[in-house]
Amino acid sequence: MKRHGTRRPAGVLLALTAACGLLLTGCSGDGDSGASRSDASYDGGSGGGTAPLPAPDGTGRYEGGEREGEQGSRDVAPEPDHLSTFALDVDTASYGYARRTLDEGRLPDPSTVRPEEFLNSFRQDYPRPDGDGFTVTVDGARSDAEDWSLVRVGLATRTAEADGERAPAALTFVIDISGSMGEPGRLDLAQEALGTMTDRLRDDDSVALVTFSDEAETVLPMTRLGGNRGEIHDAIDGLEPTDSTNLGAGVETGYETAVEGLRGGATNRVVLVSDALANTGETEADAILERIAESRREHGITLFGVGVGSDYGDALMERLADRGDGHTVYVSDEADAREVFCEELPRNIELTARDAKAQVAFDPETVAEFRLVGYDNRRVADEDFRNDRVDGGEVGPGHTVTALYAVRTRPGAQGHLATATVRWLDPDSRTPHEETGDLETDGLAESVWRARPRLAVTATAAYFADALRSPGHRDSGLPGAPGLGELSERAGTLAARTEDAEVRELAEAIRTADRLD
């Protein structure tokens, strides 16, 4: 057994969320499931000063300054820059954690609310390509604020293949067994989910198991499922919480174990399952990932995080997943665990695109100003859009990525509004590809609330996230935003229109936030 002890004492840490989601074989992913996130941000590109965002009524300017957790996301594009560039991201953990917090009778900390992860938590209706790569859908609708519209950029990959058609998986699970994981809904939930996964994986798949508390230990080396399920179940059932959280040692040992068990022709992943409350050893995401950088780059092993627990190190986990070429989900109960393992995880076993980036060019003849909702820490310099050495996002089959912009059109402007381009590398050959989509001003629906249902759901999620990041949680900074009370009614109407349980849960979450506020 390999062990990594505490390297050096360190301060208490932030957040890390881990990756319990990856594989399930017997479940087939729903090609309509969405997976994206949104924060409020825009890429300043060539630089220059930025003007404040106009007030929600569209008549004045927002003078409140930068709000907590926004990281400059309320800037609008300065003249003459009409480009916005960002790395794709399919995380959804922020929305899941916000719902968990609201269910417990608390408003989420604004710093944990990433709007893009709210947007990407909902099913979309974008057309899908026949092969690898993306389709690009650009649409929008006018808001209740004069001259302001919401413009949606939707990207979709092909539908996930049946489980028997994918490549074998080699999955290294890194499980947090620190004392904090003893709380109900943490380690016990992870064990149940892992046990279910073990029963559903294919015989030619492989798993390894690494645990960490104050030190890390390889409990099970890479082991084929066929003929060994009993041994794997025993290893999972024997996990017990103990001591402190040396996350850095766990991730490092996990990657060493993944490299030792590397399988050619298989999809190799490290899956981190944790509440991300690191308090021992290395606690900074960049430092942790630097220690395993060679494994990531040389072998292409990606990191997926599954977060658990009412107290959750959200920021650390999100940073680890972004820098580890993966993504995060959050699991709060058995239903979430089934969703992650039966629906989301199969889509993450293989990749259809590496280092994917999007760039949106707004037409200066029709657009006066704009800003991207979310993606605060995923911005890319405009000039690096086609620089394939600059890191982008990794996306698998069955995913959708949604970005939303607040756009002020010039009075009476008609014609071309925006062109969106997505660029990605083939996961095997690393050959670059691009796809584009366009929007004209006459393609804007007359009202957000009378637009296509999925566009209206996207707007509702964005308004909700923005309100949770606002002082007092009462008003969104987005143009045309209703108060939380009206927003919950709008969401309830959408739930009836769509007959979608996830939209009904969104309406309930908004209602709870309004009551707590």
C-alpha positions as CSV (number, residue, x, y, z in Angstrom):
1,M,0.0,0.0,0.0
2,K,1.3,3.5,-0.8
3,R,1.0,6.2,1.7
4,H,1.6,9.9,1.6
5,G,1.8,11.6,5.0
6,T,1.2,15.2,5.9
7,R,3.7,17.3,3.9
8,R,3.5,20.4,6.1
9,P,0.9,22.0,8.2
10,A,-1.2,24.6,6.4
11,G,-4.1,26.9,7.1
12,V,-7.6,26.0,7.0
13,L,-8.9,26.0,3.5
14,L,-11.5,26.8,1.2
15,A,-13.3,24.4,-0.8
16,L,-12.8,21.6,-3.0
17,T,-15.4,19.4,-4.2
18,A,-14.9,16.2,-5.5
19,A,-15.6,13.9,-8.1
20,C,-17.9,11.1,-7.5
21,G,-19.3,11.1,-10.8
22,L,-18.1,9.2,-13.6
23,L,-19.1,6.1,-14.9
24,L,-22.1,4.2,-14.5
25,T,-22.5,1.8,-17.2
26,G,-25.8,0.3,-17.0
27,C,-27.5,3.7,-17.1
28,S,-27.8,5.5,-20.4
29,G,-27.4,9.3,-20.5
30,D,-30.2,11.4,-21.7
31,G,-29.0,13.4,-24.6
32,D,-31.2,16.4,-23.6
33,S,-29.7,16.8,-20.2
34,G,-27.9,20.1,-19.8
35,A,-24.6,20.7,-18.1
36,S,-23.2,24.2,-17.9
37,R,-22.6,27.1,-15.6
38,S,-22.7,30.8,-15.6
39,D,-21.0,33.5,-13.8
40,A,-21.1,37.2,-14.6
41,S,-18.1,38.1,-16.7
42,Y,-16.8,39.4,-19.9
43,D,-13.5,39.3,-21.6
44,G,-12.0,42.8,-21.8
45,G,-9.8,41.8,-24.7
46,S,-7.8,44.8,-25.7
47,G,-8.3,46.5,-22.4
48,G,-9.4,50.0,-21.7
49,G,-11.8,51.5,-19.2
50,T,-15.1,49.9,-18.5
51,A,-18.5,51.5,-17.9
52,P,-20.8,50.4,-15.1
53,L,-23.8,48.3,-16.0
54,P,-27.0,50.3,-16.4
55,A,-29.6,49.9,-13.6
56,P,-32.2,47.2,-14.0
57,D,-34.8,49.7,-15.3
58,G,-32.5,50.5,-18.2
59,T,-32.7,54.3,-17.6
60,G,-29.7,54.9,-15.4
61,R,-26.4,53.4,-14.6
62,Y,-25.5,50.9,-11.9
63,E,-23.5,52.8,-9.3
64,G,-23.3,50.3,-6.5
65,G,-19.7,49.2,-7.2
66,E,-18.5,45.6,-7.4
67,R,-20.5,43.2,-5.3
68,E,-19.0,40.4,-3.2
69,G,-17.9,37.5,-5.3
70,E,-18.4,39.2,-8.7
71,Q,-14.7,39.5,-9.7
72,G,-15.5,42.3,-12.1
73,S,-18.3,40.5,-13.7
74,R,-20.6,43.5,-14.0
75,D,-18.4,45.3,-16.5
76,V,-19.6,46.0,-20.0
77,A,-17.4,45.9,-23.0
78,P,-15.5,49.1,-23.6
79,E,-15.4,50.6,-27.1
80,P,-14.1,49.5,-29.5
81,D,-14.0,45.9,-28.1
82,H,-17.0,43.9,-29.3
83,L,-15.5,40.4,-28.6
84,S,-16.1,38.1,-25.6
85,T,-14.0,34.9,-25.2
86,F,-14.2,32.2,-22.6
87,A,-13.3,28.6,-21.9
88,L,-16.3,26.2,-21.9
89,D,-17.4,24.8,-18.6
90,V,-20.0,22.3,-17.7
91,D,-20.0,22.4,-13.9
92,T,-23.3,22.4,-12.1
93,A,-22.1,22.1,-8.4
94,S,-22.9,25.7,-7.5
95,Y,-26.6,25.3,-8.2
96,G,-26.9,22.0,-6.4
97,Y,-25.1,23.4,-3.3
98,A,-27.4,26.5,-3.4
99,R,-30.5,24.4,-3.3
100,R,-29.1,22.3,-0.5
101,T,-28.4,25.5,1.5
102,L,-31.8,26.9,0.9
103,D,-33.4,23.6,1.9
104,E,-31.6,24.0,5.3
105,G,-33.1,27.4,5.8
106,R,-30.1,29.5,4.8
107,L,-29.3,31.8,1.9
108,P,-26.1,30.8,0.1
109,D,-23.0,32.8,0.5
110,P,-22.9,35.1,-2.6
111,S,-19.3,34.0,-3.2
112,T,-20.5,30.4,-3.9
113,V,-23.0,31.4,-6.5
114,R,-21.7,31.0,-10.0
115,P,-24.5,31.9,-12.5
116,E,-23.2,29.8,-15.3
117,E,-23.6,26.7,-13.2
118,F,-27.2,27.6,-12.6
119,L,-27.8,28.0,-16.3
120,N,-26.1,24.7,-17.2
121,S,-28.1,22.7,-14.7
122,F,-31.2,22.7,-16.9
123,R,-32.2,20.6,-19.9
124,Q,-31.9,22.4,-23.3
125,D,-33.4,21.8,-26.7
126,Y,-30.4,22.6,-28.9
127,P,-29.9,20.4,-32.0
128,R,-27.1,18.0,-31.8
129,P,-24.3,17.1,-34.3
130,D,-24.1,13.7,-36.0
131,G,-20.4,13.3,-35.1
132,D,-17.9,14.7,-32.6
133,G,-17.8,18.5,-32.2
134,F,-20.6,21.0,-31.5
135,T,-23.7,22.6,-32.9
136,V,-24.0,26.4,-32.3
137,T,-27.4,27.9,-31.5
138,V,-27.7,31.7,-31.0
139,D,-31.1,33.2,-30.0
140,G,-32.5,35.8,-27.6
141,A,-35.4,37.9,-26.4
142,R,-36.0,41.5,-25.4
143,S,-36.2,42.2,-21.7
144,D,-38.5,44.6,-19.9
145,A,-35.7,47.2,-19.8
146,E,-35.6,49.5,-22.8
147,D,-33.2,48.5,-25.5
148,W,-31.9,45.6,-23.4
149,S,-32.1,42.0,-24.5
150,L,-30.8,38.6,-23.3
151,V,-28.9,36.7,-25.9
152,R,-28.3,33.0,-25.4
153,V,-25.4,31.1,-27.0
154,G,-26.0,27.3,-26.9
155,L,-23.5,24.6,-27.7
156,A,-24.3,20.9,-27.9
157,T,-22.3,17.7,-28.4
158,R,-23.6,14.5,-29.9
159,T,-25.9,12.2,-27.9
160,A,-24.0,9.8,-25.6
161,E,-23.5,6.4,-27.1
162,A,-25.0,3.2,-25.6
163,D,-22.7,2.0,-22.8
164,G,-21.6,-1.0,-24.8
165,E,-20.2,1.2,-27.6
166,R,-17.9,3.3,-25.5
167,A,-14.2,2.6,-24.8
168,P,-13.4,0.8,-21.5
169,A,-13.0,3.0,-18.4
170,A,-10.1,3.0,-16.0
171,L,-11.3,5.0,-13.0
172,T,-9.3,5.9,-9.9
173,F,-11.6,7.0,-7.1
174,V,-10.0,9.3,-4.5
175,I,-12.3,9.2,-1.4
176,D,-12.2,11.6,1.5
177,I,-12.5,9.7,4.8
178,S,-11.6,12.6,7.1
179,G,-13.6,13.2,10.3
180,S,-15.9,15.7,8.6
181,M,-17.1,13.0,6.2
182,G,-18.7,11.1,9.1
183,E,-21.7,13.5,8.9
184,P,-24.8,11.7,7.4
185,G,-25.0,12.4,3.6
186,R,-21.3,12.4,3.1
187,L,-19.2,9.2,3.2
188,D,-22.3,7.0,3.6
189,L,-23.8,8.5,0.4
190,A,-20.5,8.1,-1.4
191,Q,-20.3,4.4,-0.4
192,E,-23.8,3.7,-1.6
193,A,-23.2,5.4,-4.9
194,L,-19.9,3.6,-5.4
195,G,-21.5,0.3,-4.6
196,T,-24.2,0.9,-7.2
197,M,-21.6,1.9,-9.7
198,T,-19.6,-1.2,-9.1
199,D,-22.6,-3.4,-10.0
200,R,-23.3,-1.5,-13.2
201,L,-19.9,-1.1,-14.7
202,R,-18.8,-3.4,-17.5
203,D,-16.6,-6.4,-16.9
204,D,-13.8,-4.8,-19.0
205,D,-13.9,-1.6,-16.9
206,S,-11.3,-1.1,-14.1
207,V,-11.4,0.8,-10.8
208,A,-8.8,1.7,-8.2
209,L,-9.5,3.1,-4.8
210,V,-7.5,5.7,-2.9
211,T,-8.5,7.1,0.5
212,F,-7.1,10.1,2.4
213,S,-7.4,11.7,5.8
214,D,-4.2,13.0,7.4
215,E,-2.4,10.7,4.9
216,A,-3.3,9.0,1.7
217,E,-3.4,5.2,1.0
218,T,-4.0,3.1,-2.1
219,V,-6.6,0.7,-0.8
220,L,-7.2,-1.1,-4.1
221,P,-4.9,-0.9,-7.1
222,M,-6.4,-0.8,-10.6
223,T,-8.6,-3.8,-10.8
224,R,-10.8,-5.2,-13.6
225,L,-14.5,-5.5,-12.7
226,G,-14.9,-8.9,-14.3
227,G,-14.6,-11.6,-11.6
228,N,-13.5,-9.0,-8.9
229,R,-16.7,-7.2,-7.9
230,G,-16.8,-8.8,-4.5
231,E,-13.3,-7.6,-3.7
232,I,-14.2,-4.1,-4.8
233,H,-17.4,-4.1,-2.7
234,D,-15.4,-5.1,0.3
235,A,-13.0,-2.3,-0.2
236,I,-15.9,0.3,-0.5
237,D,-17.8,-1.1,2.5
238,G,-14.7,-1.0,4.7
239,L,-14.3,2.8,4.5
240,E,-14.6,4.6,7.8
241,P,-14.1,8.4,8.6
242,T,-11.1,9.4,10.6
243,D,-8.7,12.3,11.4
244,S,-8.1,15.4,9.3
245,T,-8.2,16.2,5.6
246,N,-4.9,16.1,3.6
247,L,-6.5,16.7,0.2
248,G,-3.2,17.4,-1.5
249,A,-1.8,13.9,-0.5
250,G,-5.0,12.3,-1.7
251,V,-4.9,13.9,-5.1
252,E,-1.2,13.2,-5.6
253,T,-1.6,9.5,-4.6
254,G,-4.6,9.2,-6.7
255,Y,-2.8,10.4,-9.8
256,E,0.2,8.1,-9.0
257,T,-2.2,5.2,-8.7
258,A,-3.9,6.2,-12.0
259,V,-0.6,6.3,-13.8
260,E,0.5,2.9,-12.5
261,G,-2.8,1.4,-13.7
262,L,-2.9,3.4,-16.9
263,R,-4.7,1.4,-19.7
264,G,-4.1,2.1,-23.3
265,G,-7.2,2.5,-25.4
266,A,-9.2,3.2,-22.2
267,T,-10.6,6.4,-20.7
268,N,-8.4,7.2,-17.7
269,R,-10.0,9.4,-15.0
270,V,-9.4,10.4,-11.4
271,V,-12.7,10.9,-9.6
272,L,-12.5,12.9,-6.3
273,V,-15.3,12.5,-3.8
274,S,-15.0,15.0,-0.9
275,D,-16.6,17.8,1.1
276,A,-13.4,19.7,0.2
277,L,-12.8,21.0,3.7
278,A,-9.0,20.6,3.5
279,N,-7.1,21.5,6.7
280,T,-3.8,19.6,6.5
281,G,-0.9,19.5,4.1
282,E,-1.2,21.5,0.8
283,T,-4.5,23.3,0.7
284,E,-4.1,25.5,-2.5
285,A,-5.5,24.2,-5.7
286,D,-2.6,25.5,-7.9
287,A,0.0,24.0,-5.7
288,I,-1.8,20.6,-5.5
289,L,-2.2,20.4,-9.3
290,E,1.4,21.5,-9.9
291,R,2.6,18.4,-8.1
292,I,0.7,16.2,-10.5
293,A,1.1,18.3,-13.6
294,E,3.2,15.8,-15.5
295,S,0.6,13.1,-15.0
296,R,-2.1,15.4,-16.3
297,R,-0.2,16.6,-19.3
298,E,1.7,13.4,-20.4
299,H,-1.1,10.9,-19.9
300,G,-4.2,13.2,-20.3
301,I,-5.7,12.0,-17.1
302,T,-8.6,14.4,-16.1
303,L,-10.1,15.2,-12.7
304,F,-13.8,15.0,-11.9
305,G,-15.1,16.3,-8.6
306,V,-18.2,15.3,-6.7
307,G,-19.0,17.5,-3.7
308,V,-20.9,16.3,-0.7
309,G,-21.9,17.8,2.7
310,S,-23.8,20.8,4.1
311,D,-20.4,22.5,4.8
312,Y,-18.6,22.2,1.5
313,G,-15.3,23.6,0.1
314,D,-16.9,24.8,-3.1
315,A,-14.2,27.2,-4.2
316,L,-11.3,24.8,-3.8
317,M,-13.1,22.0,-5.6
318,E,-14.2,24.2,-8.5
319,R,-10.6,25.4,-8.9
320,L,-9.2,21.9,-8.9
321,A,-11.6,20.7,-11.5
322,D,-11.0,23.7,-13.8
323,R,-7.3,23.3,-13.6
324,G,-7.5,19.5,-13.8
325,D,-9.4,19.6,-17.1
326,G,-12.5,18.3,-15.5
327,H,-15.7,19.5,-13.9
328,T,-17.7,19.3,-10.7
329,V,-21.1,18.2,-9.6
330,Y,-22.8,18.3,-6.1
331,V,-24.7,15.5,-4.5
332,S,-27.0,16.1,-1.6
333,D,-29.2,13.0,-1.4
334,E,-29.8,9.5,-2.9
335,A,-31.8,11.0,-5.8
336,D,-28.9,13.3,-6.7
337,A,-26.5,10.3,-6.4
338,R,-28.6,8.3,-8.8
339,E,-28.8,11.2,-11.2
340,V,-25.0,11.7,-11.2
341,F,-24.2,8.0,-11.6
342,C,-26.9,7.0,-14.0
343,E,-27.3,10.1,-16.1
344,E,-24.4,12.4,-15.8
345,L,-21.5,10.1,-15.3
346,P,-21.8,8.0,-18.5
347,R,-21.4,11.2,-20.4
348,N,-18.1,11.9,-18.7
349,I,-16.3,8.6,-19.4
350,E,-15.2,9.8,-22.8
351,L,-14.4,13.1,-24.3
352,T,-15.6,14.6,-27.6
353,A,-13.6,17.9,-27.3
354,R,-10.5,19.2,-25.6
355,D,-9.5,22.8,-24.9
356,A,-12.8,24.1,-26.1
357,K,-13.3,27.8,-26.2
358,A,-16.1,30.1,-27.4
359,Q,-15.8,33.6,-28.8
360,V,-18.8,35.9,-29.5
361,A,-18.4,38.9,-31.8
362,F,-21.1,41.5,-31.4
363,D,-21.7,43.8,-34.3
364,P,-20.8,47.4,-33.3
365,E,-23.4,48.7,-35.8
366,T,-26.3,47.2,-33.8
367,V,-24.8,46.6,-30.3
368,A,-23.9,49.5,-27.9
369,E,-22.7,47.4,-24.9
370,F,-22.9,43.9,-23.5
371,R,-21.8,41.6,-20.7
372,L,-21.5,37.9,-20.2
373,V,-23.4,36.4,-17.3
374,G,-21.0,34.2,-15.3
375,Y,-17.8,32.5,-16.4
376,D,-15.8,34.8,-14.1
377,N,-12.8,32.6,-13.8
378,R,-13.0,31.1,-17.3
379,R,-12.3,34.2,-19.3
380,V,-9.7,34.0,-22.1
381,A,-7.9,36.9,-23.8
382,D,-9.5,37.5,-27.2
383,E,-6.2,37.1,-29.0
384,D,-5.8,33.7,-27.5
385,F,-8.9,32.2,-28.9
386,R,-7.0,30.4,-31.6
387,N,-3.9,29.8,-29.5
388,D,-4.3,26.1,-28.8
389,R,-1.6,26.2,-26.1
390,V,-4.0,28.2,-24.0
391,D,-6.2,25.9,-21.8
392,G,-9.9,25.6,-22.7
393,G,-12.6,23.2,-21.4
394,E,-13.1,19.5,-21.8
395,V,-16.6,18.4,-22.9
396,G,-18.1,14.9,-23.4
397,P,-21.0,13.5,-25.4
398,G,-24.5,14.4,-24.3
399,H,-23.5,17.8,-22.9
400,T,-24.8,21.2,-23.6
401,V,-23.1,24.5,-22.7
402,T,-25.1,27.7,-22.3
403,A,-23.8,31.2,-22.1
404,L,-26.1,34.2,-21.6
405,Y,-25.4,37.9,-22.4
406,A,-27.1,41.1,-21.4
407,V,-27.0,43.2,-24.6
408,R,-28.1,46.8,-25.2
409,T,-28.9,47.4,-28.8
410,R,-28.7,50.8,-30.4
411,P,-32.1,52.5,-30.7
412,G,-33.8,51.4,-33.9
413,A,-30.9,49.2,-35.0
414,Q,-31.7,46.4,-37.5
415,G,-29.5,43.7,-39.0
416,H,-26.7,41.4,-37.8
417,L,-26.4,41.2,-34.1
418,A,-23.7,38.6,-33.2
419,T,-21.7,35.7,-34.4
420,A,-20.7,32.9,-32.0
421,T,-17.7,30.6,-32.8
422,V,-16.6,27.5,-30.8
423,R,-13.1,26.1,-31.3
424,W,-12.0,22.8,-30.0
425,L,-9.3,20.1,-30.4
426,D,-10.0,16.5,-31.4
427,P,-9.4,14.5,-28.2
428,D,-7.2,12.0,-30.0
429,S,-5.5,13.8,-32.9
430,R,-5.5,17.2,-31.3
431,T,-6.6,18.6,-34.7
432,P,-8.5,22.0,-34.3
433,H,-12.0,22.5,-35.5
434,E,-14.5,25.4,-35.5
435,E,-18.2,25.9,-35.8
436,T,-20.3,29.1,-35.9
437,G,-23.8,30.5,-35.5
438,D,-25.4,33.9,-36.1
439,L,-28.2,36.0,-34.7
440,E,-30.0,38.9,-36.4
441,T,-32.0,41.6,-34.6
442,D,-35.3,40.3,-36.1
443,G,-34.5,36.9,-34.5
444,L,-35.0,38.4,-31.0
445,A,-38.3,37.3,-29.4
446,E,-40.4,40.3,-28.2
447,S,-40.4,39.2,-24.6
448,V,-38.2,36.9,-22.4
449,W,-41.4,35.6,-20.8
450,R,-43.1,34.8,-24.1
451,A,-40.0,33.3,-25.7
452,R,-39.3,29.6,-26.3
453,P,-39.7,27.8,-22.9
454,R,-36.0,26.7,-22.6
455,L,-34.8,30.3,-23.3
456,A,-37.3,31.5,-20.6
457,V,-35.9,28.9,-18.2
458,T,-32.4,30.1,-18.9
459,A,-33.4,33.7,-18.2
460,T,-35.1,32.7,-14.9
461,A,-32.1,30.8,-13.7
462,A,-29.8,33.8,-14.6
463,Y,-32.1,36.3,-12.8
464,F,-32.2,34.0,-9.7
465,A,-28.4,33.6,-9.6
466,D,-27.8,37.2,-10.0
467,A,-30.3,38.1,-7.3
468,L,-28.5,35.7,-4.9
469,R,-25.3,37.6,-5.6
470,S,-26.9,41.0,-5.0
471,P,-27.0,43.0,-1.7
472,G,-30.0,41.9,0.3
473,H,-30.8,39.2,-2.3
474,R,-33.7,41.4,-3.5
475,D,-32.8,42.7,-6.9
476,S,-30.9,41.3,-9.8
477,G,-28.4,43.6,-11.6
478,L,-29.5,42.1,-14.9
479,P,-31.7,44.4,-17.0
480,G,-35.5,43.8,-16.8
481,A,-35.1,41.6,-13.7
482,P,-38.3,41.0,-11.6
483,G,-38.1,40.7,-7.8
484,L,-37.8,37.3,-6.3
485,G,-41.6,37.1,-5.6
486,E,-42.5,37.7,-9.2
487,L,-39.7,35.5,-10.4
488,S,-41.0,32.6,-8.4
489,E,-44.4,33.0,-10.1
490,R,-42.8,33.2,-13.5
491,A,-40.9,30.0,-12.7
492,G,-44.1,28.3,-11.5
493,T,-45.8,29.1,-14.8
494,L,-42.7,27.8,-16.7
495,A,-42.8,24.6,-14.7
496,A,-46.4,24.1,-15.8
497,R,-45.5,24.9,-19.4
498,T,-42.6,22.5,-19.6
499,E,-43.9,19.9,-17.2
500,D,-40.3,19.7,-16.0
501,A,-39.6,18.6,-12.4
502,E,-36.3,20.4,-12.5
503,V,-38.0,23.7,-13.3
504,R,-40.6,23.1,-10.6
505,E,-37.6,22.6,-8.1
506,L,-36.2,25.9,-9.4
507,A,-39.5,27.7,-8.7
508,E,-39.5,26.2,-5.2
509,A,-35.9,27.3,-4.6
510,I,-36.8,30.9,-5.7
511,R,-39.8,30.9,-3.4
512,T,-37.7,29.7,-0.5
513,A,-35.1,32.4,-1.1
514,D,-37.8,35.1,-1.2
515,R,-39.1,33.9,2.1
516,L,-35.7,33.8,3.7
517,D,-34.9,37.2,2.4
